Amino acid sequence: MKGFLLAFVPILIAVDPLGILPIFLGLAEGLDARSRRRAILESVITASVLAVGFVFLGKSLFRLLGVSVDDFFVAGGTLLFLIATLDLVSGRKLAREGGAIGVVPLGTPLIVGPAVLTTTLMLVEIHGIAATLAAVVANVLLAGGLFLCAGALTRVLGQTGIRAGSKVVSLILAAIGVMMIRKGIVGIVAAAACAGGP
């Protein structure tokens, strides 16, 4: 139990379910209740499978492909930036066109992204696989539960309020994307500098 709690808190900070709840509201704007529930289920399944798979295969996969965590930051950030730009520039939402927001960007990279994957890899070494797996799944389910309660917020804010905030959410998404890209590039440059040093 102690190992679970010690692993749960860092992953909770990395997932930040309260922080991504407004983003979920913006992305799910215009979806009916059934489509929203389906997106939530898809996000929970995607995030869980990705996180659990990464616990067992992450290090081996990185070594095999020659991919670093910084590469994940750049790729995930680029994806978020493109999704946000689509809404800001054209007013078209990925949710309305593909209906697949549960997989991307909710499941990944928002619920389980580079920060969660990196944290998970470190916690496995400290607290073991069982405690880390339990903590990851618990956090994913917590995020899904908050998404299910998002309807109450919609009733409080109203459709007009959600639409008005949607553009702000897209701007925040774009900023998060840029932040992830920046962190990735800084990490890549630092790694290259260390590799080329004396």
Contacts in CASP RR format, 6 or more apart in sequence:
PFRMAT RR
TARGET T0000
AUTHOR 0000-0000-0000
METHOD contacts of the structure
MODEL  1
MKGFLLAFVPILIAVDPLGILPIFLGLAEGLDARSRRRAILESVITASVL
AVGFVFLGKSLFRLLGVSVDDFFVAGGTLLFLIATLDLVSGRKLAREGGA
IGVVPLGTPLIVGPAVLTTTLMLVEIHGIAATLAAVVANVLLAGGLFLCA
GALTRVLGQTGIRAGSKVVSLILAAIGVMMIRKGIVGIVAAAACAGGP
3 127 0 8 1.000
3 131 0 8 1.000
4 127 0 8 1.000
4 131 0 8 1.000
4 134 0 8 1.000
4 135 0 8 1.000
4 138 0 8 1.000
6 126 0 8 1.000
6 127 0 8 1.000
6 131 0 8 1.000
7 123 0 8 1.000
7 126 0 8 1.000
7 127 0 8 1.000
7 131 0 8 1.000
7 132 0 8 1.000
7 134 0 8 1.000
7 135 0 8 1.000
7 136 0 8 1.000
8 135 0 8 1.000
8 138 0 8 1.000
8 139 0 8 1.000
10 119 0 8 1.000
10 123 0 8 1.000
11 116 0 8 1.000
11 119 0 8 1.000
11 120 0 8 1.000
11 123 0 8 1.000
11 132 0 8 1.000
11 135 0 8 1.000
11 136 0 8 1.000
11 139 0 8 1.000
12 139 0 8 1.000
12 142 0 8 1.000
14 115 0 8 1.000
14 116 0 8 1.000
14 118 0 8 1.000
14 119 0 8 1.000
15 111 0 8 1.000
15 112 0 8 1.000
15 116 0 8 1.000
15 139 0 8 1.000
15 140 0 8 1.000
15 142 0 8 1.000
15 143 0 8 1.000
17 111 0 8 1.000
17 139 0 8 1.000
17 142 0 8 1.000
17 143 0 8 1.000
17 144 0 8 1.000
17 146 0 8 1.000
18 146 0 8 1.000
20 106 0 8 1.000
20 110 0 8 1.000
20 111 0 8 1.000
20 143 0 8 1.000
21 146 0 8 1.000
21 147 0 8 1.000
21 150 0 8 1.000
21 153 0 8 1.000
22 169 0 8 1.000
22 172 0 8 1.000
23 110 0 8 1.000
23 169 0 8 1.000
23 172 0 8 1.000
23 173 0 8 1.000
24 106 0 8 1.000
24 110 0 8 1.000
24 147 0 8 1.000
24 150 0 8 1.000
25 150 0 8 1.000
25 153 0 8 1.000
25 154 0 8 1.000
25 162 0 8 1.000
25 169 0 8 1.000
26 162 0 8 1.000
26 165 0 8 1.000
26 166 0 8 1.000
26 169 0 8 1.000
26 170 0 8 1.000
27 93 0 8 1.000
27 94 0 8 1.000
27 95 0 8 1.000
27 101 0 8 1.000
27 105 0 8 1.000
27 106 0 8 1.000
27 169 0 8 1.000
28 36 0 8 1.000
28 39 0 8 1.000
28 95 0 8 1.000
28 101 0 8 1.000
28 150 0 8 1.000
29 93 0 8 1.000
29 95 0 8 1.000
29 162 0 8 1.000
29 163 0 8 1.000
29 166 0 8 1.000
30 95 0 8 1.000
30 96 0 8 1.000
31 39 0 8 1.000
31 95 0 8 1.000
31 99 0 8 1.000
35 99 0 8 1.000
36 150 0 8 1.000
37 148 0 8 1.000
38 102 0 8 1.000
39 95 0 8 1.000
39 99 0 8 1.000
39 101 0 8 1.000
39 102 0 8 1.000
39 106 0 8 1.000
40 102 0 8 1.000
40 106 0 8 1.000
40 144 0 8 1.000
40 145 0 8 1.000
40 147 0 8 1.000
40 148 0 8 1.000
42 100 0 8 1.000
42 102 0 8 1.000
42 103 0 8 1.000
42 106 0 8 1.000
42 107 0 8 1.000
43 101 0 8 1.000
43 102 0 8 1.000
43 103 0 8 1.000
43 106 0 8 1.000
43 107 0 8 1.000
43 111 0 8 1.000
43 143 0 8 1.000
43 144 0 8 1.000
43 147 0 8 1.000
44 107 0 8 1.000
44 111 0 8 1.000
44 140 0 8 1.000
44 141 0 8 1.000
44 143 0 8 1.000
44 144 0 8 1.000
46 102 0 8 1.000
46 103 0 8 1.000
46 106 0 8 1.000
46 107 0 8 1.000
46 108 0 8 1.000
46 111 0 8 1.000
46 112 0 8 1.000
47 106 0 8 1.000
47 107 0 8 1.000
47 108 0 8 1.000
47 111 0 8 1.000
47 112 0 8 1.000
47 140 0 8 1.000
47 143 0 8 1.000
48 136 0 8 1.000
48 137 0 8 1.000
48 140 0 8 1.000
50 107 0 8 1.000
50 108 0 8 1.000
50 112 0 8 1.000
50 117 0 8 1.000
51 112 0 8 1.000
51 116 0 8 1.000
51 117 0 8 1.000
51 120 0 8 1.000
51 136 0 8 1.000
51 137 0 8 1.000
51 140 0 8 1.000
52 133 0 8 1.000
52 136 0 8 1.000
52 137 0 8 1.000
54 61 0 8 1.000
54 112 0 8 1.000
54 117 0 8 1.000
54 120 0 8 1.000
54 121 0 8 1.000
55 120 0 8 1.000
55 121 0 8 1.000
55 124 0 8 1.000
55 129 0 8 1.000
55 132 0 8 1.000
55 133 0 8 1.000
55 136 0 8 1.000
56 129 0 8 1.000
58 117 0 8 1.000
58 121 0 8 1.000
59 121 0 8 1.000
61 67 0 8 1.000
62 68 0 8 1.000
62 69 0 8 1.000
68 188 0 8 1.000
68 191 0 8 1.000
69 114 0 8 1.000
69 117 0 8 1.000
69 118 0 8 1.000
70 183 0 8 1.000
70 184 0 8 1.000
70 185 0 8 1.000
70 186 0 8 1.000
70 187 0 8 1.000
70 188 0 8 1.000
70 191 0 8 1.000
71 184 0 8 1.000
71 188 0 8 1.000
72 113 0 8 1.000
72 114 0 8 1.000
72 117 0 8 1.000
73 114 0 8 1.000
73 180 0 8 1.000
73 181 0 8 1.000
73 183 0 8 1.000
73 184 0 8 1.000
73 187 0 8 1.000
74 180 0 8 1.000
74 181 0 8 1.000
74 184 0 8 1.000
74 185 0 8 1.000
74 188 0 8 1.000
76 109 0 8 1.000
76 113 0 8 1.000
76 114 0 8 1.000
76 177 0 8 1.000
76 180 0 8 1.000
77 109 0 8 1.000
77 176 0 8 1.000
77 177 0 8 1.000
77 178 0 8 1.000
77 179 0 8 1.000
77 180 0 8 1.000
77 181 0 8 1.000
78 177 0 8 1.000
78 181 0 8 1.000
79 104 0 8 1.000
79 105 0 8 1.000
79 109 0 8 1.000
80 105 0 8 1.000
80 109 0 8 1.000
80 110 0 8 1.000
80 173 0 8 1.000
80 174 0 8 1.000
80 176 0 8 1.000
80 177 0 8 1.000
80 180 0 8 1.000
81 173 0 8 1.000
81 174 0 8 1.000
81 177 0 8 1.000
81 178 0 8 1.000
81 181 0 8 1.000
83 94 0 8 1.000
83 104 0 8 1.000
83 105 0 8 1.000
83 173 0 8 1.000
84 170 0 8 1.000
84 171 0 8 1.000
84 172 0 8 1.000
84 173 0 8 1.000
84 174 0 8 1.000
84 177 0 8 1.000
85 174 0 8 1.000
86 92 0 8 1.000
86 93 0 8 1.000
86 94 0 8 1.000
87 93 0 8 1.000
87 94 0 8 1.000
87 166 0 8 1.000
87 167 0 8 1.000
87 170 0 8 1.000
88 167 0 8 1.000
88 170 0 8 1.000
88 171 0 8 1.000
88 174 0 8 1.000
94 100 0 8 1.000
94 101 0 8 1.000
94 104 0 8 1.000
94 105 0 8 1.000
95 101 0 8 1.000
105 173 0 8 1.000
106 147 0 8 1.000
109 180 0 8 1.000
111 140 0 8 1.000
111 143 0 8 1.000
111 144 0 8 1.000
112 136 0 8 1.000
112 140 0 8 1.000
114 180 0 8 1.000
116 136 0 8 1.000
120 132 0 8 1.000
120 136 0 8 1.000
123 131 0 8 1.000
123 132 0 8 1.000
123 135 0 8 1.000
124 132 0 8 1.000
154 162 0 8 1.000
END
